[in-house]
Amino acid sequence: MTFSMAERRRKFWGWGWEDEGPDAEQQGAIADILKQRFAMKGIDVRKPPTEDELNLPESRIKPPDSLAALCSTKTYDRAGHTYGKSYRDIVRAFRRSYDHPPDLVAFPRTEDQIIDLLDWCSRDNIVAIPYGGGSSVVGGTEASPNEYRPVVSIDLGGLDQVLEIDKTSRAARIQAGIFGPALEDQLRPHGYTLRHFPQSFEFSTLGGWIATRSGGHYATLYTHIEDFLESMRIVTPTGTVESRRLPGSGAGPSPDRMFVGSEGILGIVTEAWMRLQERPRFRASTAITFDTFLAGAEAVRTISQAGLFPSNCRLLDAGEAQTAGAGDGSSAVLLVAFESADHSLDAWMKRAVECCRDHGGNVPDDAIKTVEKAEGARGGAAGAWRNTFVGAPYLRDAMVAMGLVVETFETAITWDRFPEFHAAVMRATEYAVKEICGSGSVTCRFTHAYPDGPAPYYSVIAPSRADSQLEHWAEIKQAAGEAIIANGGTITHHHAVGRDHRPWYDRQRPDVFARALTATKRELDPSNILNPGVLIGEL
Ligand SMILES: Cc1cc2nc3c(=O)[nH]c(=O)nc-3n(C[C@H](O)[C@H](O)[C@H](O)COP(=O)(O)OP(=O)(O)OC[C@H]3O[C@@H](n4cnc5c(N)ncnc54)[C@H](O)[C@@H]3O)c2cc1C
């Protein structure tokens, strides 16, 4: 067992499969567009690292004989588990900077093996980093550069089965290391779906989603993974915790809520009972344009507060719409979609369209039409946007190779503060981009919309240089993070905290809560072996 799935290998240095991503000709075309857009003189396209270029430090540990068969010290495995998949991670990979890889990677296939691994790590004072798909964008799976102890990355990809389906309650017991596509493949024959599709779906796992409180593609109602979580099992260094399967419970603080979002610092999620849904048959979708982003935002607020709960309610500002091929850059575009396994959606769409018209939305003539097939939502602007969405991570890595700054950040804020908040975040980020990179673009879309506020998601693209990319992004992120926290937002709506968001998270969370979380960690992981430095500091 290695980091690769079947014969196809994942890139150890970046997003996705080794055989996918823009080829040389496509990269040339992208470079031409970027040169024109940012008036850049020339663009060098750097080559990604190869295994033989890496000079990893020697592994400092030898596993006990009973665990040796699960462990690998191969360069491919250690390098592939050194970083997550943020912009910062890809830039460091292109710099061939692999100074702190895990000493070894363990590939358990059973819960007992995970218990044995944690026992070994606790006994020998070895850091243990739970690893799902490694798609963290916040430094959640990397060891601290200041860590003096040896490090084991525990790859959970071997726990990849849907174990049981309860058709009566419409729930399934699922192992935590399963990747999105395998999970859906195993549910499909039964007519069910988990219906949780983060953009990283293809290369992230159920356990990672639970550990990071991930946000799916659907914009309203069930947005985060915990909305689907019925109960879970988690192995901690001091014992295994299993919560009861219940549709709801008022019995004190929820154990699940304590562990959801714990980012691997309290224990390793091994399996969970997840609530399922019937696969949708009816779909209706349309794209509505607005003269301004704020007019579109008002329409989204009205739709959210009307209790319509569309599956998609994604407002793209003019720049974002143009980049995604969903608009010409002159107006904001709102993608609205409804889905159901049960009923036609004309009434819902009709009401959503009314909300949009009330706020100046230009609605296409054929907007209100339910389609009874899976492809219903895939044409036109919505289809263009979806294709861009799925291919974006490969494109991002190509732009890293060209020396650009290309990264996103996301947040959430209540509606009453949204206009001022958004203006302040845009101002601070655009100013930083211009000061630091000379030019560049900052665009915004809503990924999720709640009755009390939206989750805005910002994308930054700016010219930079191979030797300055990291530093340039750090300064821009600093400006954006400050604006978010100073104006009352959250440093993350769904990307998690990891190591990278700690400076702002530490200010956002209440001090007494931080003490309670630290005390919990001390109780469950007294040797502080599990992902130290993520979420909280010293014990
Ligand atoms: C291109 C791209 C798009 C993305 N889109 C989204 C998106 O739409 N929505 C979203 O929410 N996020 C998104 N992310 C971020 C990332 O995919 C999520 O945080 C995801 O939930 C991580 O899952 P993973 O299996 O890859 O976990 P990993 O990256 O392996 O780990 C993430 C964290 O969880 C811990 N962990 C992993 N598995 C377990 C386990 N079984 N038990 C305990 N701890 C564990 C790790 O130690 C780490 O701290 C995106 C990332 C990329 C690169």
Ligand as a Chemical Component Dictionary entry (heavy atoms), coordinates in Angstrom:
data_LIG
# 
_chem_comp.id                   LIG 
_chem_comp.type                 NON-POLYMER 
_chem_comp.pdbx_formal_charge   0 
_chem_comp.three_letter_code    LIG 
# 
loop_
_chem_comp_atom.comp_id 
_chem_comp_atom.atom_id 
_chem_comp_atom.alt_atom_id 
_chem_comp_atom.type_symbol 
_chem_comp_atom.charge 
_chem_comp_atom.model_Cartn_x 
_chem_comp_atom.model_Cartn_y 
_chem_comp_atom.model_Cartn_z 
_chem_comp_atom.pdbx_ordinal 
LIG C1  C1  C 0 -8.439  22.808 -4.361 1  
LIG C2  C2  C 0 -9.036  22.720 -2.992 2  
LIG C3  C3  C 0 -10.380 22.951 -2.817 3  
LIG C4  C4  C 0 -10.932 22.885 -1.540 4  
LIG N1  N1  N 0 -12.274 23.075 -1.410 5  
LIG C5  C5  C 0 -12.830 22.982 -0.191 6  
LIG C6  C6  C 0 -14.231 23.130 -0.038 7  
LIG O1  O1  O 0 -14.963 23.307 -0.995 8  
LIG N2  N2  N 0 -14.739 23.047 1.207  9  
LIG C7  C7  C 0 -13.935 22.813 2.288  10 
LIG O2  O2  O 0 -14.444 22.740 3.402  11 
LIG N3  N3  N 0 -12.605 22.688 2.166  12 
LIG C8  C8  C 0 -12.038 22.733 0.967  13 
LIG N4  N4  N 0 -10.690 22.562 0.837  14 
LIG C9  C9  C 0 -9.882  22.264 2.023  15 
LIG C10 C10 C 0 -9.774  20.764 2.351  16 
LIG O3  O3  O 0 -10.101 19.995 1.205  17 
LIG C11 C11 C 0 -10.705 20.399 3.500  18 
LIG O4  O4  O 0 -10.189 20.953 4.695  19 
LIG C12 C12 C 0 -10.913 18.888 3.676  20 
LIG O5  O5  O 0 -11.923 18.690 4.622  21 
LIG C13 C13 C 0 -9.669  18.151 4.129  22 
LIG O6  O6  O 0 -9.906  16.767 3.980  23 
LIG P1  P1  P 0 -8.681  15.762 3.808  24 
LIG O7  O7  O 0 -9.218  14.380 3.864  25 
LIG O8  O8  O 0 -7.878  16.112 2.640  26 
LIG O9  O9  O 0 -7.895  16.048 5.163  27 
LIG P2  P2  P 0 -6.352  16.377 5.354  28 
LIG O10 O10 O 0 -5.948  17.530 4.548  29 
LIG O11 O11 O 0 -5.559  15.135 5.239  30 
LIG O12 O12 O 0 -6.377  16.805 6.894  31 
LIG C14 C14 C 0 -7.007  17.990 7.306  32 
LIG C15 C15 C 0 -6.945  18.073 8.842  33 
LIG O13 O13 O 0 -7.751  17.050 9.399  34 
LIG C16 C16 C 0 -6.966  16.133 10.157 35 
LIG N5  N5  N 0 -7.487  14.802 9.829  36 
LIG C17 C17 C 0 -7.610  14.232 8.604  37 
LIG N6  N6  N 0 -8.210  13.031 8.710  38 
LIG C18 C18 C 0 -8.501  12.865 10.026 39 
LIG C19 C19 C 0 -9.130  11.829 10.771 40 
LIG N7  N7  N 0 -9.607  10.727 10.206 41 
LIG N8  N8  N 0 -9.230  11.989 12.115 42 
LIG C20 C20 C 0 -8.749  13.088 12.731 43 
LIG N9  N9  N 0 -8.149  14.092 12.067 44 
LIG C21 C21 C 0 -8.024  13.975 10.734 45 
LIG C22 C22 C 0 -5.532  16.381 9.730  46 
LIG O14 O14 O 0 -4.613  16.082 10.767 47 
LIG C23 C23 C 0 -5.563  17.865 9.394  48 
LIG O15 O15 O 0 -5.421  18.649 10.543 49 
LIG C24 C24 C 0 -10.108 22.607 -0.424 50 
LIG C25 C25 C 0 -8.753  22.343 -0.629 51 
LIG C26 C26 C 0 -8.214  22.399 -1.899 52 
LIG C27 C27 C 0 -6.765  22.104 -2.090 53 
# 
loop_
_chem_comp_bond.comp_id 
_chem_comp_bond.atom_id_1 
_chem_comp_bond.atom_id_2 
_chem_comp_bond.value_order 
_chem_comp_bond.pdbx_ordinal 
LIG C1  C2  SING 1  
LIG C2  C3  SING 2  
LIG C2  C26 DOUB 3  
LIG C3  C4  DOUB 4  
LIG C4  N1  SING 5  
LIG C4  C24 SING 6  
LIG N1  C5  DOUB 7  
LIG C5  C6  SING 8  
LIG C5  C8  SING 9  
LIG C6  O1  DOUB 10 
LIG C6  N2  SING 11 
LIG N2  C7  SING 12 
LIG C7  O2  DOUB 13 
LIG C7  N3  SING 14 
LIG N3  C8  DOUB 15 
LIG C8  N4  SING 16 
LIG N4  C9  SING 17 
LIG N4  C24 SING 18 
LIG C9  C10 SING 19 
LIG C10 O3  SING 20 
LIG C10 C11 SING 21 
LIG C11 O4  SING 22 
LIG C11 C12 SING 23 
LIG C12 O5  SING 24 
LIG C12 C13 SING 25 
LIG C13 O6  SING 26 
LIG O6  P1  SING 27 
LIG P1  O7  DOUB 28 
LIG P1  O8  SING 29 
LIG P1  O9  SING 30 
LIG O9  P2  SING 31 
LIG P2  O10 DOUB 32 
LIG P2  O11 SING 33 
LIG P2  O12 SING 34 
LIG O12 C14 SING 35 
LIG C14 C15 SING 36 
LIG C15 O13 SING 37 
LIG C15 C23 SING 38 
LIG O13 C16 SING 39 
LIG C16 N5  SING 40 
LIG C16 C22 SING 41 
LIG N5  C17 SING 42 
LIG N5  C21 SING 43 
LIG C17 N6  DOUB 44 
LIG N6  C18 SING 45 
LIG C18 C19 SING 46 
LIG C18 C21 DOUB 47 
LIG C19 N7  SING 48 
LIG C19 N8  DOUB 49 
LIG N8  C20 SING 50 
LIG C20 N9  DOUB 51 
LIG N9  C21 SING 52 
LIG C22 O14 SING 53 
LIG C22 C23 SING 54 
LIG C23 O15 SING 55 
LIG C24 C25 DOUB 56 
LIG C25 C26 SING 57 
LIG C26 C27 SING 58 
# 
